Amino acid sequence: GGMTSFTALYADANGVAPKGIYLTALAIVILLTRPFFGRLGDRFGYKRVFIPCLLLIACGQAILALGGTKTLMILSAIVFGVGFGTAYPTYVGYVMQHVRPERRGAAFGAILAAFDTGIGTGSTTMGWLVQRYGYPTAFGVAAGLAALALPYFLAVDRAQEKTV
C-alpha cells in the first residue's frame, strides 16, 4: 500500500520526472514477469520460489530507503516488481496446495482479505511515518517489516508441516 500511495509523492519531493516513473516501471515489470515467473512455483515448488520473492520485495523497498533518484526508483520498481509479481501467484499456489479442495474458496477469500488489509494499513502507517520521519525512513521501516515476513513464513511453514 505504501509503495503505490507514496512513490509518486517521493519522486515529486526529489524532483524526479515524471513522478509516476516508479508506478509505470512497476506495472511494466509485473505485466512482463507474472505470466512467466508466476508458473515457476508449479515447476520448482512454491516454497522454493516464494522465499526469494520475499527477499526481492524487502530489497526493493530498501532501495527506496537509499534515496529517491530516478535510477534508484526504477531499480526498486524492477526488484520489487519481480518479487511482488511472482510472489502473489506463488503464494496462492502454496496455500491451495495445503488446503482441502472444499476449503479453497474460503482460503482464497482469506488471502484477498489479508492483501486488502495490508494495503490499507500499509498506506496509513506509511503516511504517518513519512509525515514524522520522512520518506527514506518510512521505506526503510517497510523494508524491515517485509524482511520479517521470511522468518515468519518459515516458522509457520515448519509448524504447518508438523500438523500434516
Backbone as CSV, one residue per row, in Angstrom:
resi,resn,N_x,N_y,N_z,CA_x,CA_y,CA_z,C_x,C_y,C_z
1,GLY,0.813,-1.197,0.000,0.000,0.000,0.000,0.850,1.252,0.000
2,GLY,1.918,1.222,0.777,2.799,2.376,0.840,3.526,2.630,-0.468
3,MET,3.817,1.564,-1.176,4.522,1.707,-2.452,3.631,2.430,-3.464
4,THR,2.395,2.022,-3.569,1.507,2.633,-4.552,1.036,4.016,-4.112
5,SER,0.966,4.255,-2.811,0.472,5.540,-2.316,1.537,6.624,-2.283
6,PHE,2.793,6.263,-2.070,3.786,7.290,-1.777,4.959,7.394,-2.740
7,THR,5.102,6.491,-3.688,6.257,6.599,-4.580,6.175,7.812,-5.496
8,ALA,4.991,8.163,-5.967,4.876,9.356,-6.816,5.159,10.619,-6.004
9,LEU,4.704,10.656,-4.771,4.989,11.803,-3.905,6.480,11.877,-3.575
10,TYR,7.089,10.719,-3.385,8.531,10.643,-3.122,9.307,11.171,-4.325
11,ALA,8.899,10.759,-5.501,9.547,11.243,-6.727,9.394,12.761,-6.838
12,ASP,8.202,13.249,-6.603,7.933,14.682,-6.678,8.788,15.450,-5.668
13,ALA,8.900,14.924,-4.453,9.704,15.570,-3.410,11.181,15.617,-3.777
14,ASN,11.619,14.694,-4.632,13.021,14.639,-5.040,13.259,15.218,-6.432
15,GLY,12.233,15.799,-7.016,12.381,16.412,-8.328,12.529,15.422,-9.466
16,VAL,12.078,14.195,-9.260,12.153,13.169,-10.311,10.952,13.334,-11.236
17,ALA,11.231,13.374,-12.529,10.154,13.487,-13.509,10.306,12.371,-14.533
18,PRO,9.241,11.787,-14.980,7.884,12.007,-14.491,7.691,11.383,-13.112
19,LYS,6.824,11.972,-12.332,6.676,11.497,-10.957,6.030,10.118,-10.871
20,GLY,5.397,9.667,-11.923,4.809,8.328,-11.950,5.756,7.263,-12.471
21,ILE,7.058,7.584,-12.568,8.030,6.654,-13.146,8.063,5.323,-12.398
22,TYR,7.966,5.377,-11.078,8.024,4.151,-10.287,6.829,3.258,-10.613
23,LEU,5.642,3.824,-10.568,4.433,3.024,-10.805,4.389,2.495,-12.231
24,THR,4.853,3.288,-13.176,4.891,2.834,-14.564,5.864,1.671,-14.718
25,ALA,7.063,1.825,-14.163,8.054,0.749,-14.245,7.562,-0.501,-13.520
26,LEU,6.948,-0.313,-12.367,6.411,-1.443,-11.598,5.355,-2.196,-12.405
27,ALA,4.442,-1.467,-13.003,3.390,-2.107,-13.801,3.974,-2.878,-14.976
28,ILE,4.928,-2.296,-15.654,5.551,-2.970,-16.797,6.251,-4.251,-16.352
29,VAL,7.003,-4.171,-15.260,7.722,-5.351,-14.764,6.742,-6.459,-14.381
30,ILE,5.689,-6.109,-13.669,4.715,-7.131,-13.264,4.024,-7.730,-14.488
31,LEU,3.642,-6.884,-15.429,2.983,-7.391,-16.642,3.894,-8.314,-17.448
32,LEU,5.179,-8.014,-17.473,6.113,-8.829,-18.254,6.546,-10.101,-17.530
33,THR,6.629,-10.054,-16.212,7.164,-11.209,-15.490,6.108,-12.161,-14.960
34,ARG,4.960,-11.662,-14.544,3.978,-12.552,-13.905,3.562,-13.721,-14.780
35,PRO,3.284,-13.528,-16.058,2.880,-14.690,-16.873,3.951,-15.779,-16.962
36,PHE,5.215,-15.386,-16.857,6.298,-16.353,-16.973,6.767,-16.846,-15.607
37,PHE,7.052,-15.924,-14.706,7.570,-16.302,-13.400,6.486,-16.852,-12.478
38,GLY,5.238,-16.492,-12.728,4.138,-16.987,-11.898,3.993,-18.490,-11.938
39,ARG,4.490,-19.099,-12.981,4.409,-20.562,-13.134,5.601,-21.294,-12.523
40,LEU,6.586,-20.568,-12.062,7.779,-21.206,-11.512,7.455,-22.085,-10.299
41,GLY,6.499,-21.649,-9.497,6.115,-22.442,-8.331,5.559,-23.797,-8.720
42,ASP,4.780,-23.848,-9.791,4.242,-25.117,-10.277,5.373,-26.059,-10.692
43,ARG,6.423,-25.482,-11.226,7.513,-26.285,-11.769,8.572,-26.671,-10.728
44,PHE,8.934,-25.708,-9.874,10.048,-25.929,-8.956,9.644,-26.050,-7.490
45,GLY,8.385,-25.841,-7.201,7.917,-25.877,-5.817,7.630,-24.471,-5.321
46,TYR,6.472,-24.321,-4.712,6.024,-22.994,-4.291,6.931,-22.381,-3.230
47,LYS,7.302,-23.163,-2.260,8.158,-22.653,-1.186,9.514,-22.216,-1.738
48,ARG,10.082,-22.991,-2.607,11.392,-22.687,-3.197,11.363,-21.373,-3.988
49,VAL,10.244,-21.059,-4.601,10.126,-19.821,-5.375,9.702,-18.655,-4.482
50,PHE,8.855,-18.924,-3.503,8.314,-17.858,-2.662,9.383,-17.202,-1.789
51,ILE,10.318,-17.962,-1.284,11.360,-17.413,-0.401,12.174,-16.312,-1.099
52,PRO,12.676,-16.525,-2.306,13.376,-15.416,-2.978,12.461,-14.217,-3.259
53,CYS,11.190,-14.494,-3.499,10.249,-13.387,-3.726,10.184,-12.476,-2.508
54,LEU,10.122,-13.072,-1.326,10.080,-12.272,-0.103,11.335,-11.420,0.031
55,LEU,12.472,-11.990,-0.325,13.728,-11.229,-0.267,13.737,-10.086,-1.285
56,LEU,13.251,-10.342,-2.485,13.206,-9.294,-3.505,12.281,-8.154,-3.098
57,ILE,11.159,-8.478,-2.487,10.229,-7.449,-2.030,10.911,-6.551,-0.998
58,ALA,11.563,-7.150,-0.011,12.257,-6.364,1.014,13.388,-5.538,0.396
59,CYS,14.141,-6.127,-0.514,15.242,-5.403,-1.164,14.716,-4.232,-2.005
60,GLY,13.619,-4.446,-2.700,13.028,-3.372,-3.495,12.636,-2.184,-2.636
61,GLN,12.094,-2.454,-1.469,11.735,-1.367,-0.558,12.985,-0.718,0.032
62,ALA,13.990,-1.522,0.341,15.236,-0.984,0.902,15.928,-0.058,-0.092
63,ILE,15.845,-0.358,-1.366,16.462,0.502,-2.379,15.836,1.893,-2.325
64,LEU,14.533,1.962,-2.103,13.891,3.275,-1.983,14.372,4.023,-0.745
65,ALA,14.709,3.293,0.295,15.212,3.937,1.505,16.572,4.583,1.268
66,LEU,17.300,4.095,0.260,18.622,4.656,-0.049,18.530,6.029,-0.689
67,GLY,17.413,6.317,-1.316,17.242,7.621,-1.947,16.186,7.595,-3.022
68,GLY,15.738,8.769,-3.411,14.660,8.891,-4.369,15.104,9.388,-5.728
69,THR,16.282,8.969,-6.185,16.703,9.357,-7.525,15.937,8.536,-8.561
70,LYS,15.938,9.003,-9.779,15.243,8.291,-10.854,15.816,6.883,-11.016
71,THR,17.130,6.752,-10.981,17.774,5.451,-11.147,17.378,4.497,-10.021
72,LEU,17.431,4.973,-8.784,17.065,4.105,-7.659,15.588,3.734,-7.690
73,MET,14.754,4.654,-8.129,13.320,4.347,-8.199,13.039,3.278,-9.258
74,ILE,13.691,3.384,-10.391,13.494,2.374,-11.439,14.063,1.033,-10.991
75,LEU,15.243,1.049,-10.396,15.831,-0.192,-9.886,14.931,-0.830,-8.835
76,SER,14.399,-0.021,-7.928,13.483,-0.537,-6.915,12.242,-1.144,-7.554
77,ALA,11.688,-0.458,-8.545,10.489,-0.969,-9.217,10.753,-2.316,-9.870
78,ILE,11.933,-2.475,-10.446,12.275,-3.750,-11.091,12.407,-4.855,-10.048
79,VAL,13.181,-4.595,-9.000,13.406,-5.609,-7.967,12.103,-5.933,-7.238
80,PHE,11.407,-4.909,-6.791,10.138,-5.112,-6.093,9.114,-5.767,-7.014
81,GLY,9.061,-5.317,-8.257,8.081,-5.841,-9.211,8.260,-7.317,-9.500
82,VAL,9.502,-7.745,-9.686,9.746,-9.174,-9.915,9.338,-9.970,-8.679
83,GLY,9.723,-9.487,-7.499,9.372,-10.193,-6.262,7.881,-10.230,-6.020
84,PHE,7.236,-9.080,-6.100,5.807,-8.989,-5.822,4.983,-9.681,-6.897
85,GLY,5.354,-9.456,-8.138,4.608,-10.056,-9.248,4.658,-11.570,-9.238
86,THR,5.748,-12.112,-8.768,5.897,-13.566,-8.695,5.351,-14.117,-7.391
87,ALA,5.439,-13.331,-6.329,5.006,-13.809,-5.006,3.518,-14.119,-4.957
88,TYR,2.711,-13.269,-5.565,1.268,-13.453,-5.427,0.794,-14.797,-5.991
89,PRO,1.054,-15.113,-7.252,0.577,-16.411,-7.749,1.260,-17.587,-7.047
90,THR,2.497,-17.393,-6.638,3.218,-18.465,-5.951,2.606,-18.726,-4.586
91,TYR,2.287,-17.667,-3.859,1.678,-17.833,-2.538,0.293,-18.459,-2.649
92,VAL,-0.475,-18.035,-3.632,-1.807,-18.637,-3.831,-1.650,-20.132,-4.097
93,GLY,-0.715,-20.506,-4.952,-0.464,-21.928,-5.218,-0.040,-22.673,-3.965
94,TYR,0.830,-22.055,-3.173,1.296,-22.664,-1.918,0.111,-22.927,-0.983
95,VAL,-0.728,-21.923,-0.810,-1.879,-22.075,0.097,-2.831,-23.142,-0.421
96,MET,-3.142,-23.087,-1.703,-4.097,-24.047,-2.267,-3.587,-25.482,-2.162
97,GLN,-2.284,-25.645,-2.189,-1.671,-26.959,-2.047,-1.889,-27.522,-0.637
98,HIS,-2.071,-26.646,0.334,-2.187,-27.060,1.727,-3.618,-26.992,2.265
99,VAL,-4.579,-26.804,1.381,-5.977,-26.662,1.800,-6.811,-27.747,1.120
100,ARG,-7.736,-28.304,1.868,-8.650,-29.292,1.273,-9.457,-28.619,0.154
101,PRO,-9.780,-29.357,-0.892,-10.494,-28.760,-2.032,-11.765,-28.001,-1.649
102,GLU,-12.513,-28.493,-0.699,-13.758,-27.816,-0.329,-13.522,-26.522,0.459
103,ARG,-12.296,-26.253,0.871,-11.962,-25.048,1.633,-11.193,-24.025,0.790
104,ARG,-10.973,-24.318,-0.478,-10.170,-23.433,-1.305,-10.814,-22.067,-1.530
105,GLY,-12.101,-22.015,-1.668,-12.788,-20.729,-1.817,-12.592,-19.850,-0.594
106,ALA,-12.760,-20.445,0.576,-12.554,-19.700,1.821,-11.098,-19.275,1.966
107,ALA,-10.180,-20.148,1.589,-8.762,-19.812,1.689,-8.412,-18.657,0.759
108,PHE,-8.934,-18.688,-0.462,-8.657,-17.607,-1.397,-9.264,-16.300,-0.903
109,GLY,-10.450,-16.382,-0.344,-11.078,-15.195,0.251,-10.233,-14.621,1.381
110,ALA,-9.654,-15.493,2.179,-8.792,-15.038,3.274,-7.531,-14.360,2.727
111,ILE,-6.975,-14.895,1.646,-5.805,-14.262,1.026,-6.158,-12.859,0.551
112,LEU,-7.297,-12.721,-0.125,-7.721,-11.405,-0.614,-7.979,-10.436,0.528
113,ALA,-8.615,-10.917,1.593,-8.872,-10.059,2.752,-7.572,-9.597,3.399
114,ALA,-6.614,-10.502,3.525,-5.324,-10.143,4.116,-4.584,-9.149,3.223
115,PHE,-4.639,-9.368,1.920,-3.995,-8.468,0.969,-4.590,-7.066,1.084
116,ASP,-5.902,-6.975,1.061,-6.572,-5.672,1.169,-6.296,-4.999,2.510
117,THR,-6.263,-5.777,3.569,-5.948,-5.225,4.893,-4.526,-4.666,4.904
118,GLY,-3.616,-5.388,4.298,-2.234,-4.920,4.219,-2.097,-3.644,3.406
119,ILE,-2.843,-3.529,2.320,-2.807,-2.316,1.501,-3.274,-1.123,2.335
120,GLY,-4.388,-1.298,3.023,-4.944,-0.199,3.823,-4.073,0.191,4.994
121,THR,-3.634,-0.792,5.756,-2.811,-0.475,6.921,-1.430,0.007,6.505
122,GLY,-0.910,-0.541,5.396,0.395,-0.095,4.903,0.370,1.369,4.484
123,SER,-0.657,1.772,3.772,-0.771,3.163,3.333,-0.908,4.106,4.518
124,THR,-1.757,3.738,5.454,-1.992,4.585,6.623,-0.727,4.725,7.466
125,THR,-0.092,3.611,7.742,1.125,3.631,8.551,2.249,4.367,7.835
126,MET,2.368,4.133,6.545,3.408,4.796,5.768,3.194,6.309,5.781
127,GLY,1.960,6.752,5.667,1.674,8.186,5.712,2.121,8.806,7.024
128,TRP,1.851,8.113,8.102,2.273,8.597,9.419,3.795,8.663,9.500
129,LEU,4.462,7.615,9.023,5.923,7.585,9.058,6.544,8.671,8.177
130,VAL,5.987,8.861,7.000,6.502,9.902,6.093,6.367,11.273,6.750
131,GLN,5.214,11.530,7.328,4.966,12.825,7.961,5.927,13.071,9.126
132,ARG,6.185,12.050,9.908,7.023,12.211,11.109,8.528,12.126,10.825
133,TYR,8.919,11.194,9.931,10.341,10.899,9.782,10.878,11.040,8.368
134,GLY,10.030,11.218,7.395,10.479,11.364,6.016,10.384,10.064,5.223
135,TYR,10.509,10.205,3.925,10.363,9.073,3.015,11.406,7.973,3.209
136,PRO,12.692,8.306,3.282,13.674,7.219,3.417,13.436,6.347,4.645
137,THR,13.122,6.968,5.760,12.856,6.196,6.975,11.612,5.339,6.802
138,ALA,10.577,5.908,6.216,9.332,5.152,6.019,9.573,3.930,5.135
139,PHE,10.313,4.114,4.034,10.601,2.972,3.169,11.550,1.988,3.850
140,GLY,12.440,2.485,4.686,13.320,1.603,5.455,12.545,0.744,6.442
141,VAL,11.573,1.342,7.127,10.725,0.575,8.046,9.932,-0.466,7.268
142,ALA,9.402,-0.071,6.114,8.652,-1.020,5.280,9.547,-2.181,4.861
143,ALA,10.788,-1.886,4.507,11.727,-2.942,4.114,12.009,-3.869,5.290
144,GLY,12.184,-3.294,6.464,12.423,-4.110,7.658,11.254,-5.026,7.970
145,LEU,10.052,-4.488,7.883,8.866,-5.318,8.128,8.722,-6.396,7.061
146,ALA,9.011,-6.036,5.816,8.953,-7.033,4.737,9.973,-8.138,4.967
147,ALA,11.136,-7.776,5.473,12.180,-8.779,5.745,11.731,-9.746,6.838
148,LEU,10.911,-9.266,7.766,10.403,-10.145,8.825,9.422,-11.194,8.293
149,ALA,8.900,-10.969,7.088,7.975,-11.941,6.505,8.657,-13.280,6.261
150,LEU,9.952,-13.259,5.949,10.653,-14.512,5.655,10.746,-15.426,6.878
151,PRO,11.282,-14.974,8.013,11.313,-15.891,9.164,9.912,-16.274,9.638
152,TYR,8.955,-15.359,9.503,7.585,-15.685,9.883,7.032,-16.797,8.988
153,PHE,7.213,-16.650,7.683,6.744,-17.675,6.755,7.392,-19.021,7.050
154,LEU,8.695,-19.020,7.259,9.404,-20.279,7.529,8.917,-20.925,8.826
155,ALA,8.659,-20.126,9.846,8.172,-20.672,11.114,6.769,-21.261,10.949
156,VAL,5.915,-20.558,10.262,4.545,-21.055,10.046,4.570,-22.287,9.155
157,ASP,5.407,-22.271,8.133,5.524,-23.436,7.251,5.992,-24.651,8.029
158,ARG,6.981,-24.458,8.876,7.502,-25.555,9.697,6.415,-26.092,10.634
159,ALA,5.682,-25.190,11.261,4.608,-25.615,12.172,3.498,-26.340,11.395
160,GLN,3.203,-25.856,10.203,2.164,-26.489,9.374,2.584,-27.880,8.954
161,GLU,3.864,-28.047,8.639,4.358,-29.373,8.239,4.215,-30.396,9.368
162,LYS,4.344,-29.932,10.608,4.225,-30.834,11.749,2.792,-31.288,11.982
163,THR,1.823,-30.499,11.535,0.423,-30.857,11.737,-0.111,-31.780,10.654
164,VAL,0.615,-31.892,9.566,0.144,-32.743,8.439,0.509,-34.177,8.655
